[in-house]
């Protein structure tokens, strides 16, 4: 969407039945606060502005002709649609027309439009917008996480906007099960747009993707309830009688115990993830809108592991790791967010938007967990009393992990944006100031004891360790030890200007966009040396052509020079020390796309294919452990990524939309000229299916199936290991989630007043089955040493197993 939203327009020519233009046709529609109208000129041409994302009935009247109308016109912000029609001598009501704006501007820009109803219905462990993003545009091998990577980028390379306001996420999250709720409240969503690369200059300074979300603007009272074994949400919305005020508020609660307790580790797990979010809009007049968006979130993650047993090895030589735990982990994340946005139509061709936002997060990560383990052969005698237990121990030891990490971040933004429609040229611009104040204390250490001796740190210079055969004479040190205290303030000024135009090239329609971004920043470290002032310039462009063919097909070339100035996590190296002069990562990004709309079995389908290439420099390499990213903060690498994404969606089953996706990716990096090796996000193949169906004889019984297959990611090796010496891949990720729902009533099935279901706009009850085929997917490995053979074993840390949940949706 455009940052300063403009009303969509409906335009065209009105003719009589003899193809003669009709002058003076009154074109109008009614709103609660009055009528909006225009008239056709001497050649029968009209243009009329429509409300954003609101259904209206448009009428065509003339003294010499009978009234005609189009029912249910629905258009998104900044869209336009050409509608040419005849006025007949008899009364004529045209068929209801719903204009899908995805066939307009979004299709031109290469933006994927995701229907909110699909987001609500997709069965997934974490739910929300991110679940379908992972299926359609991003990659993820962790169903517990809301984070995703796109085309070789990591989790920190994705932009997320709600109502044009940039959204941030907590800093200290290290595993998916700690994340809880994403910022976006699905029940409040009106529109979701996603771009996986080659996006315009109006979007911010990240390397990979943009997720752009618009919330609903209510016109009447409504309420929605969702409840399941994983939590629930309650949403209410209303509007004033004069329609000048409207608001929506949502409360959510989530408990991941059901999912986490299905894992191999037995725990006392007490998580509470809750938030309250609201958006209030005030329209003093037709030209001015003032909005407030607020969110308060509290995540408490209390984790007390008890025991774990993981069986691996072969049939002939089964091996097991058995662990007994002591201690606990207590993490808390409290976030507060508030934004005030004002959009004003200065003139018919000039819109101005002002945004101010404040984000504060207070996070603590405290744990002391002692793991005492035994590694050995498993008793496979079915009749034995010790069947399944370790019979002969090959190794024994313990591991103590300690952390006292605290972080307090305050991020303030002030932004002004505008757009000008000048003789079919659209000029957009914006300028933004950001201040980031981060206070961070990092204290972590790990001690590993195996067979009675303490293993020294693997990354420090030390004498050769040949225990137990030769006594170790080096210094005693923790296996891992990170201590840092960082008070950092970063001031940023960024801005953009871009131009767009629609034109003709022969008989073909073309669209052009060109723009440039600039970003200046400086890092100030309390008690240390301040960084240098740095500046990046990022030119970007798009060109789209739609040939005048019988087939509805368009081609798009987009790309440019993209920069990602470092955020706080990218400034902090593996030892926790801030490096204030880290440079912006840079990417030359090209995308060539084809968009083909067609009919199959008489029903609409769309096939989108995109080939892309990225050449990256000043790369800030990193390691990933679960979802925690640790950067080197030295910009001493270069990298590349290329691949192909293909997506097909349509009505495979009449009345329902399904999606098929395929992706191929290769991404490698060269650190300090040591040669190219796979990056942590090098996921070669991806297949995804979102299929919707219903029982023909019982159309109210719906089925939703979410299938994902991803090849294994590089990883699973110890975090301290040199990837040039030792690099492995995790196993392929295979997962199927299914949902079954009986729909008592919805927009297609309403009941007369007096029936008990007449009060509901929607009511459904369903069953969800997560990990339908009970596949064992691993996110990391635990490394254990066999003291006798001196071999190390990578024992997979499995994600969730099969889980059943009941879900209820009600809307009034």
Buried (B, 14 or more C-beta within 10 A) or exposed (E): BBBBBBBBBBBBBBBBEEEEBBBBBBBBBEEEEEEBBBBBBEEBBBBBBBBBBBBBBBBBBBEEBBEBBBBEBBBBBBBBBEBEBBBEEEEBEBEEBEBBBBBBBBBBBBBBBBBBEBBBBBBBBBBBBBBBBBBBBBBBBBBBBBBBBBBBBBBBBBBBBBBBBBBBBBBBBBBBBBBBBBBBBBBBBBBBBBBBBBBBBBBBBBBBBBBBBBBBBBBEEBBBBBBBBBBBBBBBBBBEEEBBBBBBBBBBBBBBBBBBBBBBBEBEBBBBBBBBBBBBBBBEEBEEBBBBBBBBBBBBBBBBBEEBBBBEEEEEEBBBBBBBBBBBBBBBBBBBBBBBBBBBBEEEBBBBBBBBBEBBBBBBBBBBBBBBBBBBBBBEEEEEEEEBBBBEBBBBBBBBBBBBBBBBBBBBBEBBBBBBBEEEEBBBBBBBBBEBBBBBBBBBBBBBBBBEBBBBBBBEEBEEEEBEEEEBEEEEBBBBBBEBBBBBBBBBBBBBBBBBBBEEEEEBBBBBBBBBBBBBBBBBBEEBEBBEEBEBEBBBBBBBBBBEEEEBBBBBBBBBBBBBBBBBBBBBBBEBBBBBBBBBBBBBBBBBBBBBBEEEEEEBBBBBBBBBBBBBBBBBBBBBBBBBBBBBBBBBBBBBBBBEBBBBBBBBBEEBBBBBBBBBBBBBBBBEEEEBBBBBBBBBBBBBBBBBBBEEEEEBBBBBBBBBBBBBBBBBBBBEBEBEEEBEBBBBBBBBBBBBBBBBBBEEEEEEEEEEEEEBBBBBBBBBBBBBEEBBBBBBBBBBBBBEEEEEBBBBBBBBBEBEBEBBBBBE
